[in-house]
Amino acid sequence: MKLKVSFAVSFWVCCLFASVCVAGQNTINHKNFYQLTGDLLNTKMLVLTYDIDKCCYLYKEAFKFEVKDSEAVIGSVLLPEGQKHKDDYFGDVEIYREQVKITLAIDYSRVLANPGSLIVKARHQGCSDEGVCFLPADNLLDFAFFPGFK
């Protein structure tokens, strides 16, 4: 057990060090490797697309989504099957390479007034094939509803 704790602490220290080193360079950070866009299909269905650099991957288990500043909630999340991967830090995991599309169902049953807009916080974490891992990162996506949009 002591070895596992020591390993976990060493991993997070390495991640922190890598993040600090990478953050110190103006052109290299997680945003250079993972780009997120969102398409609101209707007021209840959102498709998020992560474009992932060819040298990197994202962990399936690391995705987290929440609605901000609203009574609306994420109803369900549809994640496609990922690639099996033997990770030096997390063991057997599923990852995504190149691109992943994630579908979120938005539940408005608790919303009393017309929402007008939707703000979604999306969290991800990934690594490069060279062993540089990034700490979990958040993106905020803001969608405005147009009159008659359903």
C-alpha positions in Angstrom: 0.0 0.0 0.0 2.8 2.4 0.9 4.3 1.7 -2.6 1.0 2.6 -4.3 0.7 5.9 -2.4 4.4 6.8 -3.1 3.8 6.0 -6.8 0.7 8.1 -6.9 2.4 11.1 -5.2 5.4 10.7 -7.6 3.0 10.7 -10.6 1.2 13.9 -9.5 4.5 15.7 -8.7 5.7 14.7 -12.2 2.5 16.0 -13.8 2.7 19.2 -11.8 6.3 19.7 -12.8 5.5 19.0 -16.5 2.6 21.4 -16.4 4.8 24.1 -14.9 7.5 23.5 -17.4 5.1 23.5 -20.3 3.2 26.5 -19.0 6.4 28.5 -19.0 6.7 28.1 -22.8 4.3 30.4 -24.6 3.5 28.0 -27.5 3.0 24.7 -25.6 0.1 23.9 -23.3 -2.7 21.5 -23.3 -4.8 23.8 -25.5 -2.3 23.2 -28.3 -3.0 19.5 -28.2 -6.8 19.3 -27.4 -9.3 21.5 -29.1 -13.0 21.5 -28.0 -16.0 22.6 -30.0 -19.7 22.2 -29.4 -22.8 21.9 -31.6 -26.2 22.5 -30.1 -28.5 20.3 -32.1 -31.5 21.5 -30.3 -32.2 22.8 -26.8 -31.9 19.3 -25.4 -29.0 17.7 -27.3 -25.4 18.9 -27.4 -22.5 17.2 -29.3 -19.0 18.0 -28.1 -16.1 17.4 -30.4 -12.5 17.0 -29.1 -9.9 17.3 -31.8 -6.8 15.6 -30.4 -3.3 16.1 -31.8 -1.7 13.0 -33.3 0.9 12.9 -30.5 -1.6 12.8 -27.7 -4.6 11.0 -26.2 -7.4 11.7 -23.8 -8.6 9.4 -21.0 -12.2 8.3 -21.3 -12.6 8.1 -17.5 -11.5 11.7 -17.1 -14.4 13.4 -18.9 -16.8 15.3 -16.6 -19.5 17.7 -17.7 -21.8 20.0 -15.9 -24.2 22.9 -16.7 -23.3 26.2 -15.1 -25.6 29.0 -13.9 -28.8 27.1 -14.6 -31.2 24.6 -13.0 -30.7 22.5 -16.2 -28.6 19.3 -15.7 -26.8 16.8 -17.9 -29.3 14.0 -18.4 -27.0 11.5 -20.0 -23.6 11.3 -21.6 -23.0 9.1 -24.6 -19.2 8.3 -24.9 -18.1 6.1 -27.8 -16.0 3.0 -27.1 -12.3 4.0 -26.6 -9.1 2.2 -27.5 -7.7 -0.1 -24.9 -4.4 1.3 -23.5 -1.9 0.0 -20.9 -1.0 3.2 -19.0 2.1 3.5 -16.9 0.2 5.4 -14.2 -3.4 4.3 -14.4 -3.1 0.7 -15.6 -5.6 -0.6 -18.2 -7.7 2.3 -19.4 -9.6 3.4 -22.5 -8.3 6.4 -24.4 -9.3 8.5 -27.4 -7.0 9.6 -30.2 -7.5 12.0 -33.1 -11.1 12.9 -32.5 -14.0 12.0 -30.2 -17.6 13.1 -30.3 -19.6 13.1 -27.1 -23.3 13.5 -27.0 -24.9 15.2 -23.9 -28.6 15.1 -23.2 -29.7 18.3 -21.4 -32.6 18.0 -18.9 -34.6 21.2 -18.4 -37.3 19.6 -16.2 -36.3 21.8 -13.2 -36.0 25.1 -15.2 -38.9 27.4 -14.5 -38.3 30.1 -17.1 -37.1 30.1 -20.7 -33.3 29.5 -20.3 -32.2 31.7 -23.2 -28.7 30.2 -23.1 -26.6 27.3 -21.9 -23.2 27.2 -20.3 -21.5 23.8 -20.1 -18.2 23.1 -18.3 -16.3 20.3 -19.9 -13.3 18.7 -18.1 -10.7 16.4 -19.7 -7.3 15.0 -19.0 -4.7 13.5 -21.4 -1.1 12.8 -22.1 1.4 12.8 -24.9 3.1 9.7 -26.3 6.3 11.2 -25.0 5.1 10.8 -21.4 4.1 14.4 -20.6 0.8 14.3 -18.9 -1.4 17.3 -18.3 -3.4 18.0 -15.2 -7.2 18.0 -15.7 -8.3 21.0 -17.6 -11.7 22.8 -18.0 -13.4 24.5 -20.9 -16.5 26.6 -20.8 -18.8 26.5 -23.8 -21.6 29.1 -24.0 -24.6 28.6 -26.3 -27.3 31.2 -26.9 -30.8 30.1 -28.0 -32.4 31.9 -30.8 -36.1 32.7 -30.8 -38.0 29.6 -31.9 -35.0 27.3 -31.4 -36.2 24.0 -30.0 
